[in-house]
Protein backbone atom coordinates (compact mmCIF):
# COMPACT_ATOMS: atom_id res chain seq x y z
CA UNK A 1 0.00 0.00 0.00
CA UNK A 2 1.49 3.39 -0.94
CA UNK A 3 0.64 6.96 0.00
CA UNK A 4 -1.08 7.72 -3.28
CA UNK A 5 -3.46 4.83 -2.79
CA UNK A 6 -4.56 5.97 0.64
CA UNK A 7 -5.98 9.18 -0.84
CA UNK A 8 -8.39 7.32 -3.10
CA UNK A 9 -11.81 6.07 -2.00
CA UNK A 10 -11.71 2.35 -1.21
CA UNK A 11 -14.68 -0.01 -0.97
CA UNK A 12 -12.82 -2.24 1.46
CA UNK A 13 -10.65 -1.33 4.48
CA UNK A 14 -6.90 -1.85 4.52
CA UNK A 15 -6.23 -5.29 5.99
CA UNK A 16 -3.21 -7.37 6.80
CA UNK A 17 -1.36 -9.44 9.37
CA UNK A 18 0.97 -7.95 11.98
CA UNK A 19 4.51 -8.95 10.94
CA UNK A 20 7.00 -10.33 13.42
CA UNK A 21 9.18 -7.24 13.18
CA UNK A 22 6.63 -5.10 15.09
CA UNK A 23 5.72 -7.68 17.73
CA UNK A 24 5.17 -5.89 21.08
CA UNK A 25 5.13 -2.37 19.65
CA UNK A 26 2.38 0.18 20.23
CA UNK A 27 -0.36 -0.16 17.65
CA UNK A 28 0.11 3.34 16.22
CA UNK A 29 3.83 2.78 15.68
CA UNK A 30 3.45 -0.79 14.44
CA UNK A 31 0.70 -0.05 11.94
CA UNK A 32 2.66 2.92 10.58
CA UNK A 33 5.40 0.44 9.71
CA UNK A 34 2.97 -2.14 8.36
CA UNK A 35 1.16 0.50 6.27
CA UNK A 36 3.84 3.00 5.17
CA UNK A 37 1.23 5.03 3.29
CA UNK A 38 -0.24 6.14 6.63
CA UNK A 39 1.65 8.28 9.12
CA UNK A 40 1.70 7.45 12.81
CA UNK A 41 -0.34 10.59 13.58
CA UNK A 42 -2.91 9.64 10.94
CA UNK A 43 -3.25 6.18 12.48
CA UNK A 44 -3.68 7.70 15.96
CA UNK A 45 -6.57 9.79 14.63
CA UNK A 46 -8.16 6.77 12.96
CA UNK A 47 -7.87 4.78 16.20
CA UNK A 48 -9.71 7.38 18.29
CA UNK A 49 -12.33 7.59 15.53
CA UNK A 50 -12.97 3.84 15.89
CA UNK A 51 -11.67 3.05 12.42
CA UNK A 52 -9.06 0.43 13.44
CA UNK A 53 -9.78 -3.14 14.48
CA UNK A 54 -7.53 -5.99 15.65
CA UNK A 55 -8.95 -9.49 15.24
CA UNK A 56 -12.30 -7.88 14.42
CA UNK A 57 -12.50 -5.83 17.63
CA UNK A 58 -12.27 -2.00 17.64
CA UNK A 59 -9.14 -0.53 19.24
CA UNK A 60 -9.63 2.70 21.16
CA UNK A 61 -6.12 3.42 22.54
CA UNK A 62 -2.96 4.00 20.49
CA UNK A 63 -0.90 2.49 23.33
CA UNK A 64 -2.29 -1.03 22.86
CA UNK A 65 0.54 -3.50 22.17
CA UNK A 66 0.57 -5.62 19.03
CA UNK A 67 1.28 -9.32 18.68
CA UNK A 68 2.73 -10.96 15.57
CA UNK A 69 0.13 -12.76 13.48
CA UNK A 70 -2.85 -10.62 14.54
CA UNK A 71 -5.19 -9.54 11.75
CA UNK A 72 -5.86 -5.81 11.45
CA UNK A 73 -8.25 -3.66 9.46
CA UNK A 74 -8.08 0.11 8.93
CA UNK A 75 -11.07 1.95 7.49
CA UNK A 76 -9.47 4.98 5.83
CA UNK A 77 -12.12 7.60 4.99
CA UNK A 78 -12.36 8.57 1.35
CA UNK A 79 -10.82 11.99 0.72
CA UNK A 80 -11.72 14.68 -1.74
CA UNK A 81 -9.07 16.02 -4.12
CA UNK A 82 -6.62 18.56 -2.75
CA UNK A 83 -8.11 21.42 -4.74
CA UNK A 84 -10.87 22.40 -2.29
CA UNK A 85 -10.98 26.17 -2.62
CA UNK A 86 -10.72 28.75 0.13
CA UNK A 87 -13.76 31.04 0.06
CA UNK A 88 -14.41 34.30 1.87
CA UNK A 89 -17.56 33.22 3.71
CA UNK A 90 -18.53 35.07 6.88
CA UNK A 91 -18.01 33.07 10.07
CA UNK A 92 -19.25 33.73 13.60
CA UNK A 93 -16.10 32.93 15.59
CA UNK A 94 -16.90 32.51 19.28
CA UNK A 95 -13.32 31.74 20.33
CA UNK A 96 -9.95 31.31 18.65
CA UNK A 97 -6.36 30.65 19.69
CA UNK A 98 -3.29 29.08 18.08
CA UNK A 99 -4.67 25.53 18.42
CA UNK A 100 -8.40 25.66 17.81
CA UNK A 101 -11.43 27.80 17.16
CA UNK A 102 -15.11 27.53 18.08
CA UNK A 103 -17.67 28.47 15.44
CA UNK A 104 -21.35 29.33 15.90
CA UNK A 105 -22.68 27.76 12.69
CA UNK A 106 -25.86 29.15 11.15
CA UNK A 107 -28.56 26.82 9.87
CA UNK A 108 -28.12 26.14 6.17
CA UNK A 109 -24.33 25.97 6.18
CA UNK A 110 -22.94 22.55 5.20
CA UNK A 111 -19.89 21.54 7.28
CA UNK A 112 -17.73 19.89 4.61
CA UNK A 113 -17.79 19.38 0.82
CA UNK A 114 -19.76 16.40 -0.44
CA UNK A 115 -21.90 15.39 -3.38
CA UNK A 116 -24.17 18.32 -4.16
CA UNK A 117 -22.13 20.71 -2.00
CA UNK A 118 -18.74 21.06 -3.67
CA UNK A 119 -18.21 24.56 -2.24
CA UNK A 120 -19.85 27.17 -0.02
CA UNK A 121 -19.20 24.97 3.03
CA UNK A 122 -17.69 25.57 6.45
CA UNK A 123 -14.49 23.90 5.24
CA UNK A 124 -14.21 26.38 2.36
CA UNK A 125 -14.71 29.23 4.84
CA UNK A 126 -12.14 27.79 7.27
CA UNK A 127 -9.51 27.44 4.55
CA UNK A 128 -9.86 31.18 3.93
CA UNK A 129 -10.13 32.23 7.58
CA UNK A 130 -7.21 30.12 8.80
CA UNK A 131 -5.02 30.61 5.72
CA UNK A 132 -3.71 27.04 5.72
CA UNK A 133 -3.42 26.67 9.51
CA UNK A 134 -5.74 23.70 9.94
CA UNK A 135 -5.18 20.15 11.11
CA UNK A 136 -4.91 17.66 8.26
CA UNK A 137 -5.30 14.54 10.38
CA UNK A 138 -9.00 14.26 9.55
CA UNK A 139 -8.29 13.79 5.83
CA UNK A 140 -8.36 16.16 2.90
CA UNK A 141 -12.15 16.29 2.84
CA UNK A 142 -12.39 17.60 6.42
CA UNK A 143 -9.37 19.74 7.28
CA UNK A 144 -9.63 20.63 10.95
CA UNK A 145 -13.06 19.07 11.32
CA UNK A 146 -13.25 16.96 14.49
CA UNK A 147 -17.05 16.62 14.60
CA UNK A 148 -19.97 18.03 12.68
CA UNK A 149 -23.60 19.06 12.95
CA UNK A 150 -26.26 18.75 10.27
CA UNK A 151 -26.64 21.41 7.59
CA UNK A 152 -29.93 22.68 9.02
CA UNK A 153 -28.91 22.44 12.66
CA UNK A 154 -27.44 25.64 14.09
CA UNK A 155 -24.93 26.08 16.87
CA UNK A 156 -21.48 25.41 18.24
CA UNK A 157 -18.69 23.48 16.55
CA UNK A 158 -15.02 23.17 17.55
CA UNK A 159 -12.33 23.09 14.83
CA UNK A 160 -8.71 21.96 15.24
CA UNK A 161 -5.93 24.16 13.84
CA UNK A 162 -3.09 21.84 14.86
CA UNK A 163 -2.61 18.08 14.79
CA UNK A 164 -2.10 18.03 18.56
CA UNK A 165 -5.45 19.76 19.08
CA UNK A 166 -7.15 17.41 16.62
CA UNK A 167 -5.85 14.30 18.39
CA UNK A 168 -6.73 15.65 21.83
CA UNK A 169 -10.25 16.65 20.84
CA UNK A 170 -10.87 13.42 18.92
CA UNK A 171 -9.86 11.44 22.00
CA UNK A 172 -12.36 13.36 24.14
CA UNK A 173 -15.13 12.72 21.63
CA UNK A 174 -14.21 9.02 21.59
CA UNK A 175 -14.34 8.94 25.40
CA UNK A 176 -17.73 10.76 25.37
CA UNK A 177 -16.32 13.37 27.74
CA UNK A 178 -17.34 16.38 25.62
CA UNK A 179 -20.30 18.31 27.09
CA UNK A 180 -22.75 18.77 24.22
CA UNK A 181 -26.18 20.15 24.96
CA UNK A 182 -28.83 20.94 22.37
CA UNK A 183 -32.09 22.84 22.66
CA UNK A 184 -34.90 21.36 20.56
CA UNK A 185 -38.61 21.92 19.99
CA UNK A 186 -40.52 18.66 19.68
CA UNK A 187 -44.14 17.93 18.90
CA UNK A 188 -46.35 16.80 21.75
CA UNK A 189 -45.38 16.43 25.40
CA UNK A 190 -42.93 13.71 26.38
CA UNK A 191 -44.10 11.53 29.26
CA UNK A 192 -42.19 11.16 31.45
CA UNK A 193 -40.99 14.74 31.02
CA UNK A 194 -37.35 13.74 31.41
CA UNK A 195 -35.68 10.58 30.22
CA UNK A 196 -33.04 8.74 28.27
CA UNK A 197 -33.29 7.18 24.83
CA UNK A 198 -30.94 4.31 24.09
CA UNK A 199 -30.78 2.48 20.80
CA UNK A 200 -28.43 1.72 17.94
CA UNK A 201 -28.63 4.08 14.97
CA UNK A 202 -27.87 2.99 11.41
CA UNK A 203 -28.87 3.64 7.83
CA UNK A 204 -32.58 3.04 7.14
CA UNK A 205 -33.39 -0.06 5.10
CA UNK A 206 -36.23 1.81 3.38
CA UNK A 207 -34.71 5.23 2.65
CA UNK A 208 -30.95 5.70 2.30
CA UNK A 209 -31.30 9.41 3.09
CA UNK A 210 -32.60 8.58 6.54
CA UNK A 211 -31.14 7.04 9.68
CA UNK A 212 -33.16 4.71 11.86
CA UNK A 213 -33.16 2.76 15.10
CA UNK A 214 -31.71 -0.66 14.29
CA UNK A 215 -31.26 -3.90 16.18
CA UNK A 216 -28.31 -5.20 18.14
CA UNK A 217 -25.30 -5.94 15.97
CA UNK A 218 -26.22 -3.17 13.52
CA UNK A 219 -25.45 0.52 13.41
CA UNK A 220 -23.77 2.33 16.28
CA UNK A 221 -24.62 2.53 19.97
CA UNK A 222 -26.30 5.86 20.79
CA UNK A 223 -27.56 7.50 23.99
CA UNK A 224 -29.52 10.76 24.32
CA UNK A 225 -30.66 12.27 27.63
CA UNK A 226 -33.52 14.78 27.45
CA UNK A 227 -35.07 17.20 29.92
CA UNK A 228 -38.29 19.20 29.53
CA UNK A 229 -37.62 22.94 29.75
CA UNK A 230 -40.94 24.45 28.69
CA UNK A 231 -44.39 23.14 27.77
CA UNK A 232 -45.86 24.88 24.73
CA UNK A 233 -49.05 24.75 22.68
CA UNK A 234 -48.92 21.28 21.13
CA UNK A 235 -45.16 21.14 21.55
CA UNK A 236 -42.33 21.09 24.11
CA UNK A 237 -38.99 22.78 24.40
CA UNK A 238 -36.42 20.27 25.62
CA UNK A 239 -32.70 20.13 26.31
CA UNK A 240 -30.82 17.12 24.96
CA UNK A 241 -27.46 16.01 26.30
CA UNK A 242 -25.57 13.72 23.94
CA UNK A 243 -23.64 10.84 25.47
CA UNK A 244 -22.68 9.75 21.95
CA UNK A 245 -22.60 11.62 18.66
CA UNK A 246 -24.24 9.72 15.82
CA UNK A 247 -25.64 11.02 12.54
CA UNK A 248 -29.12 12.52 13.13
CA UNK A 249 -28.99 11.19 16.72
CA UNK A 250 -31.37 13.65 18.42
CA UNK A 251 -33.69 13.64 15.43
CA UNK A 252 -33.94 9.84 15.26
CA UNK A 253 -34.13 9.24 19.01
CA UNK A 254 -36.88 11.79 19.66
CA UNK A 255 -38.89 10.60 16.65
CA UNK A 256 -38.57 7.02 17.94
CA UNK A 257 -40.50 7.93 21.11
CA UNK A 258 -43.19 9.83 19.22
CA UNK A 259 -41.85 13.35 19.70
CA UNK A 260 -40.12 14.31 16.46
CA UNK A 261 -38.49 17.70 16.08
CA UNK A 262 -40.70 20.40 14.61
CA UNK A 263 -39.80 21.29 11.04
CA UNK A 264 -37.77 18.13 10.48
CA UNK A 265 -38.24 17.25 6.80
CA UNK A 266 -37.19 13.62 7.27
CA UNK A 267 -38.64 12.44 10.56
CA UNK A 268 -41.54 14.74 11.48
CA UNK A 269 -45.22 14.65 10.43
CA UNK A 270 -46.86 17.16 12.77
CA UNK A 271 -50.64 17.66 13.02
CA UNK A 272 -52.25 20.34 10.87
CA UNK A 273 -52.22 23.17 13.48
CA UNK A 274 -48.45 22.82 13.85
CA UNK A 275 -47.96 22.50 10.09
CA UNK A 276 -49.93 25.72 9.61
CA UNK A 277 -47.85 27.51 12.23
CA UNK A 278 -44.56 26.37 10.68
CA UNK A 279 -45.77 27.67 7.33
CA UNK A 280 -46.95 30.97 8.82
CA UNK A 281 -43.50 31.72 10.30
CA UNK A 282 -41.70 30.19 7.30
CA UNK A 283 -39.78 27.74 9.50
CA UNK A 284 -38.19 25.21 7.15
CA UNK A 285 -35.66 23.25 9.20
CA UNK A 286 -35.48 20.96 12.20
CA UNK A 287 -35.85 22.96 15.40
CA UNK A 288 -32.46 21.99 16.81
CA UNK A 289 -29.65 24.21 18.11
CA UNK A 290 -26.27 23.14 19.54
CA UNK A 291 -26.39 25.55 22.45
CA UNK A 292 -23.56 24.48 24.75
CA UNK A 293 -20.14 22.97 24.09
CA UNK A 294 -17.65 22.13 26.82
CA UNK A 295 -14.30 20.35 26.69
CA UNK A 296 -10.77 20.34 28.12
CA UNK A 297 -8.45 22.36 25.90
CA UNK A 298 -6.25 19.66 24.32
CA UNK A 299 -3.06 21.76 24.61
CA UNK A 300 -3.45 24.14 27.58
CA UNK A 301 -5.61 21.65 29.56
CA UNK A 302 -7.88 24.47 30.69
CA UNK A 303 -11.65 23.96 30.97
CA UNK A 304 -13.58 25.46 28.05
CA UNK A 305 -17.32 26.08 28.08
CA UNK A 306 -19.19 27.95 25.34
CA UNK A 307 -22.83 29.02 25.02
CA UNK A 308 -24.82 30.12 21.97
CA UNK A 309 -28.16 31.96 22.29
CA UNK A 310 -31.19 30.51 20.52
CA UNK A 311 -31.21 31.88 16.94
CA UNK A 312 -33.91 34.28 15.77
CA UNK A 313 -35.95 31.76 13.75
CA UNK A 314 -36.29 29.34 16.67
CA UNK A 315 -36.96 32.22 19.08
CA UNK A 316 -39.84 33.39 16.87
CA UNK A 317 -41.24 29.86 16.70
CA UNK A 318 -41.10 29.58 20.50
CA UNK A 319 -42.91 32.90 20.89
CA UNK A 320 -45.73 31.77 18.60
CA UNK A 321 -46.03 28.45 20.45
CA UNK A 322 -46.43 30.27 23.77
CA UNK A 323 -49.66 31.98 22.69
C-alpha positions as CSV (number, residue, x, y, z in Angstrom):
1,X,0.0,0.0,0.0
2,X,1.5,3.4,-0.9
3,X,0.6,7.0,0.0
4,X,-1.1,7.7,-3.3
5,X,-3.5,4.8,-2.8
6,X,-4.6,6.0,0.6
7,X,-6.0,9.2,-0.8
8,X,-8.4,7.3,-3.1
9,X,-11.8,6.1,-2.0
10,X,-11.7,2.3,-1.2
11,X,-14.7,0.0,-1.0
12,X,-12.8,-2.2,1.5
13,X,-10.7,-1.3,4.5
14,X,-6.9,-1.8,4.5
15,X,-6.2,-5.3,6.0
16,X,-3.2,-7.4,6.8
17,X,-1.4,-9.4,9.4
18,X,1.0,-7.9,12.0
19,X,4.5,-8.9,10.9
20,X,7.0,-10.3,13.4
21,X,9.2,-7.2,13.2
22,X,6.6,-5.1,15.1
23,X,5.7,-7.7,17.7
24,X,5.2,-5.9,21.1
25,X,5.1,-2.4,19.6
26,X,2.4,0.2,20.2
27,X,-0.4,-0.2,17.7
28,X,0.1,3.3,16.2
29,X,3.8,2.8,15.7
30,X,3.5,-0.8,14.4
31,X,0.7,0.0,11.9
32,X,2.7,2.9,10.6
33,X,5.4,0.4,9.7
34,X,3.0,-2.1,8.4
35,X,1.2,0.5,6.3
36,X,3.8,3.0,5.2
37,X,1.2,5.0,3.3
38,X,-0.2,6.1,6.6
39,X,1.7,8.3,9.1
40,X,1.7,7.4,12.8
41,X,-0.3,10.6,13.6
42,X,-2.9,9.6,10.9
43,X,-3.3,6.2,12.5
44,X,-3.7,7.7,16.0
45,X,-6.6,9.8,14.6
46,X,-8.2,6.8,13.0
47,X,-7.9,4.8,16.2
48,X,-9.7,7.4,18.3
49,X,-12.3,7.6,15.5
50,X,-13.0,3.8,15.9
51,X,-11.7,3.0,12.4
52,X,-9.1,0.4,13.4
53,X,-9.8,-3.1,14.5
54,X,-7.5,-6.0,15.7
55,X,-9.0,-9.5,15.2
56,X,-12.3,-7.9,14.4
57,X,-12.5,-5.8,17.6
58,X,-12.3,-2.0,17.6
59,X,-9.1,-0.5,19.2
60,X,-9.6,2.7,21.2
61,X,-6.1,3.4,22.5
62,X,-3.0,4.0,20.5
63,X,-0.9,2.5,23.3
64,X,-2.3,-1.0,22.9
65,X,0.5,-3.5,22.2
66,X,0.6,-5.6,19.0
67,X,1.3,-9.3,18.7
68,X,2.7,-11.0,15.6
69,X,0.1,-12.8,13.5
70,X,-2.8,-10.6,14.5
71,X,-5.2,-9.5,11.7
72,X,-5.9,-5.8,11.5
73,X,-8.3,-3.7,9.5
74,X,-8.1,0.1,8.9
75,X,-11.1,2.0,7.5
76,X,-9.5,5.0,5.8
77,X,-12.1,7.6,5.0
78,X,-12.4,8.6,1.4
79,X,-10.8,12.0,0.7
80,X,-11.7,14.7,-1.7
81,X,-9.1,16.0,-4.1
82,X,-6.6,18.6,-2.7
83,X,-8.1,21.4,-4.7
84,X,-10.9,22.4,-2.3
85,X,-11.0,26.2,-2.6
86,X,-10.7,28.7,0.1
87,X,-13.8,31.0,0.1
88,X,-14.4,34.3,1.9
89,X,-17.6,33.2,3.7
90,X,-18.5,35.1,6.9
91,X,-18.0,33.1,10.1
92,X,-19.3,33.7,13.6
93,X,-16.1,32.9,15.6
94,X,-16.9,32.5,19.3
95,X,-13.3,31.7,20.3
96,X,-9.9,31.3,18.6
97,X,-6.4,30.7,19.7
98,X,-3.3,29.1,18.1
99,X,-4.7,25.5,18.4
100,X,-8.4,25.7,17.8
101,X,-11.4,27.8,17.2
102,X,-15.1,27.5,18.1
103,X,-17.7,28.5,15.4
104,X,-21.4,29.3,15.9
105,X,-22.7,27.8,12.7
106,X,-25.9,29.1,11.1
107,X,-28.6,26.8,9.9
108,X,-28.1,26.1,6.2
109,X,-24.3,26.0,6.2
110,X,-22.9,22.6,5.2
111,X,-19.9,21.5,7.3
112,X,-17.7,19.9,4.6
113,X,-17.8,19.4,0.8
114,X,-19.8,16.4,-0.4
115,X,-21.9,15.4,-3.4
116,X,-24.2,18.3,-4.2
117,X,-22.1,20.7,-2.0
118,X,-18.7,21.1,-3.7
119,X,-18.2,24.6,-2.2
120,X,-19.8,27.2,0.0
121,X,-19.2,25.0,3.0
122,X,-17.7,25.6,6.5
123,X,-14.5,23.9,5.2
124,X,-14.2,26.4,2.4
125,X,-14.7,29.2,4.8
126,X,-12.1,27.8,7.3
127,X,-9.5,27.4,4.5
128,X,-9.9,31.2,3.9
129,X,-10.1,32.2,7.6
130,X,-7.2,30.1,8.8
131,X,-5.0,30.6,5.7
132,X,-3.7,27.0,5.7
133,X,-3.4,26.7,9.5
134,X,-5.7,23.7,9.9
135,X,-5.2,20.2,11.1
136,X,-4.9,17.7,8.3
137,X,-5.3,14.5,10.4
138,X,-9.0,14.3,9.5
139,X,-8.3,13.8,5.8
140,X,-8.4,16.2,2.9
141,X,-12.1,16.3,2.8
142,X,-12.4,17.6,6.4
143,X,-9.4,19.7,7.3
144,X,-9.6,20.6,11.0
145,X,-13.1,19.1,11.3
146,X,-13.3,17.0,14.5
147,X,-17.0,16.6,14.6
148,X,-20.0,18.0,12.7
149,X,-23.6,19.1,12.9
150,X,-26.3,18.8,10.3
151,X,-26.6,21.4,7.6
152,X,-29.9,22.7,9.0
153,X,-28.9,22.4,12.7
154,X,-27.4,25.6,14.1
155,X,-24.9,26.1,16.9
156,X,-21.5,25.4,18.2
157,X,-18.7,23.5,16.5
158,X,-15.0,23.2,17.6
159,X,-12.3,23.1,14.8
160,X,-8.7,22.0,15.2
161,X,-5.9,24.2,13.8
162,X,-3.1,21.8,14.9
163,X,-2.6,18.1,14.8
164,X,-2.1,18.0,18.6
165,X,-5.5,19.8,19.1
166,X,-7.1,17.4,16.6
167,X,-5.9,14.3,18.4
168,X,-6.7,15.6,21.8
169,X,-10.3,16.6,20.8
170,X,-10.9,13.4,18.9
171,X,-9.9,11.4,22.0
172,X,-12.4,13.4,24.1
173,X,-15.1,12.7,21.6
174,X,-14.2,9.0,21.6
175,X,-14.3,8.9,25.4
176,X,-17.7,10.8,25.4
177,X,-16.3,13.4,27.7
178,X,-17.3,16.4,25.6
179,X,-20.3,18.3,27.1
180,X,-22.7,18.8,24.2
181,X,-26.2,20.1,25.0
182,X,-28.8,20.9,22.4
183,X,-32.1,22.8,22.7
184,X,-34.9,21.4,20.6
185,X,-38.6,21.9,20.0
186,X,-40.5,18.7,19.7
187,X,-44.1,17.9,18.9
188,X,-46.4,16.8,21.8
189,X,-45.4,16.4,25.4
190,X,-42.9,13.7,26.4
191,X,-44.1,11.5,29.3
192,X,-42.2,11.2,31.5
193,X,-41.0,14.7,31.0
194,X,-37.3,13.7,31.4
195,X,-35.7,10.6,30.2
196,X,-33.0,8.7,28.3
197,X,-33.3,7.2,24.8
198,X,-30.9,4.3,24.1
199,X,-30.8,2.5,20.8
200,X,-28.4,1.7,17.9
201,X,-28.6,4.1,15.0
202,X,-27.9,3.0,11.4
203,X,-28.9,3.6,7.8
204,X,-32.6,3.0,7.1
205,X,-33.4,-0.1,5.1
206,X,-36.2,1.8,3.4
207,X,-34.7,5.2,2.6
208,X,-30.9,5.7,2.3
209,X,-31.3,9.4,3.1
210,X,-32.6,8.6,6.5
211,X,-31.1,7.0,9.7
212,X,-33.2,4.7,11.9
213,X,-33.2,2.8,15.1
214,X,-31.7,-0.7,14.3
215,X,-31.3,-3.9,16.2
216,X,-28.3,-5.2,18.1
217,X,-25.3,-5.9,16.0
218,X,-26.2,-3.2,13.5
219,X,-25.5,0.5,13.4
220,X,-23.8,2.3,16.3
221,X,-24.6,2.5,20.0
222,X,-26.3,5.9,20.8
223,X,-27.6,7.5,24.0
224,X,-29.5,10.8,24.3
225,X,-30.7,12.3,27.6
226,X,-33.5,14.8,27.5
227,X,-35.1,17.2,29.9
228,X,-38.3,19.2,29.5
229,X,-37.6,22.9,29.7
230,X,-40.9,24.5,28.7
231,X,-44.4,23.1,27.8
232,X,-45.9,24.9,24.7
233,X,-49.0,24.8,22.7
234,X,-48.9,21.3,21.1
235,X,-45.2,21.1,21.6
236,X,-42.3,21.1,24.1
237,X,-39.0,22.8,24.4
238,X,-36.4,20.3,25.6
239,X,-32.7,20.1,26.3
240,X,-30.8,17.1,25.0
241,X,-27.5,16.0,26.3
242,X,-25.6,13.7,23.9
243,X,-23.6,10.8,25.5
244,X,-22.7,9.7,22.0
245,X,-22.6,11.6,18.7
246,X,-24.2,9.7,15.8
247,X,-25.6,11.0,12.5
248,X,-29.1,12.5,13.1
249,X,-29.0,11.2,16.7
250,X,-31.4,13.6,18.4
251,X,-33.7,13.6,15.4
252,X,-33.9,9.8,15.3
253,X,-34.1,9.2,19.0
254,X,-36.9,11.8,19.7
255,X,-38.9,10.6,16.6
256,X,-38.6,7.0,17.9
257,X,-40.5,7.9,21.1
258,X,-43.2,9.8,19.2
259,X,-41.9,13.4,19.7
260,X,-40.1,14.3,16.5
261,X,-38.5,17.7,16.1
262,X,-40.7,20.4,14.6
263,X,-39.8,21.3,11.0
264,X,-37.8,18.1,10.5
265,X,-38.2,17.2,6.8
266,X,-37.2,13.6,7.3
267,X,-38.6,12.4,10.6
268,X,-41.5,14.7,11.5
269,X,-45.2,14.7,10.4
270,X,-46.9,17.2,12.8
271,X,-50.6,17.7,13.0
272,X,-52.3,20.3,10.9
273,X,-52.2,23.2,13.5
274,X,-48.4,22.8,13.8
275,X,-48.0,22.5,10.1
276,X,-49.9,25.7,9.6
277,X,-47.8,27.5,12.2
278,X,-44.6,26.4,10.7
279,X,-45.8,27.7,7.3
280,X,-47.0,31.0,8.8
281,X,-43.5,31.7,10.3
282,X,-41.7,30.2,7.3
283,X,-39.8,27.7,9.5
284,X,-38.2,25.2,7.1
285,X,-35.7,23.2,9.2
286,X,-35.5,21.0,12.2
287,X,-35.8,23.0,15.4
288,X,-32.5,22.0,16.8
289,X,-29.7,24.2,18.1
290,X,-26.3,23.1,19.5
291,X,-26.4,25.5,22.5
292,X,-23.6,24.5,24.8
293,X,-20.1,23.0,24.1
294,X,-17.7,22.1,26.8
295,X,-14.3,20.3,26.7
296,X,-10.8,20.3,28.1
297,X,-8.5,22.4,25.9
298,X,-6.3,19.7,24.3
299,X,-3.1,21.8,24.6
300,X,-3.5,24.1,27.6
301,X,-5.6,21.6,29.6
302,X,-7.9,24.5,30.7
303,X,-11.6,24.0,31.0
304,X,-13.6,25.5,28.0
305,X,-17.3,26.1,28.1
306,X,-19.2,27.9,25.3
307,X,-22.8,29.0,25.0
308,X,-24.8,30.1,22.0
309,X,-28.2,32.0,22.3
310,X,-31.2,30.5,20.5
311,X,-31.2,31.9,16.9
312,X,-33.9,34.3,15.8
313,X,-35.9,31.8,13.7
314,X,-36.3,29.3,16.7
315,X,-37.0,32.2,19.1
316,X,-39.8,33.4,16.9
317,X,-41.2,29.9,16.7
318,X,-41.1,29.6,20.5
319,X,-42.9,32.9,20.9
320,X,-45.7,31.8,18.6
321,X,-46.0,28.4,20.4
322,X,-46.4,30.3,23.8
323,X,-49.7,32.0,22.7
